[in-house]
């Protein structure tokens, strides 16, 4: 574990990149579907929900869901 100074986002690039990715996905969902901005919290939550079953380069062929629960996610409802 590496600690960073408080209130210094540039020191934690990986987390900041994920925050930006989720923000951009949520903004695209809101704008693309014409959803009002007061549903921002739900758009961020949905973006994280959709992003978690996606593959990540550091994990090879595993998704974050597979790494945590040890089985493939069921995405038939998406």
C-alpha positions in Angstrom: 0.0 0.0 0.0 1.3 3.5 -0.9 -0.1 6.5 0.9 -0.6 9.8 -0.7 -0.9 13.3 0.7 -4.5 14.4 1.5 -6.2 16.5 -1.1 -3.7 15.8 -3.8 -5.4 14.0 -6.6 -2.5 14.1 -9.0 -0.6 11.6 -6.8 -3.3 9.0 -7.3 -3.5 8.7 -11.1 -5.2 5.3 -11.3 -8.1 6.3 -9.1 -8.5 9.6 -10.8 -8.6 8.0 -14.2 -11.3 5.6 -13.1 -13.3 8.6 -11.6 -13.0 10.4 -15.0 -14.0 7.3 -16.9 -17.1 6.8 -14.7 -18.0 10.5 -15.0 -17.7 10.5 -18.8 -19.8 7.3 -19.1 -22.5 8.9 -16.9 -22.4 12.1 -18.8 -22.8 10.2 -22.1 -25.7 8.3 -20.7 -27.5 11.4 -19.4 -26.9 13.4 -22.6 -27.6 10.5 -25.0 -30.9 9.5 -23.5 -32.1 13.0 -22.5 -32.2 12.1 -18.8 -32.4 15.0 -16.4 -29.3 16.0 -14.4 -30.8 15.4 -11.0 -30.4 11.7 -11.7 -26.6 12.1 -11.8 -26.1 9.8 -8.8 -27.9 6.9 -10.5 -26.1 7.5 -13.8 -22.7 7.2 -12.0 -23.9 4.0 -10.2 -25.1 2.5 -13.5 -21.8 3.4 -15.2 -19.9 1.6 -12.4 -22.3 -1.4 -12.7 -21.7 -1.6 -16.5 -18.0 -1.1 -16.2 -17.3 -3.8 -13.6 -18.0 -6.8 -15.9 -15.7 -5.4 -18.5 -12.2 -6.7 -19.1 -9.2 -4.9 -17.7 -5.7 -5.0 -19.1 -3.9 -5.6 -15.7 -6.1 -8.6 -14.9 -5.6 -10.3 -18.3 -8.7 -12.2 -19.3 -10.5 -11.7 -15.9 -13.0 -9.0 -15.2 -13.1 -7.3 -11.8 -16.3 -9.2 -11.0 -14.5 -12.5 -11.8 -11.6 -11.5 -9.6 -13.9 -10.9 -6.7 -16.6 -13.6 -6.9 -14.6 -16.3 -8.8 -17.3 -16.8 -11.5 -18.3 -15.1 -14.7 -21.0 -12.4 -14.5 -24.4 -12.9 -16.0 -25.0 -9.9 -18.3 -28.0 -11.2 -20.1 -30.2 -8.5 -18.6 -28.1 -5.8 -20.2 
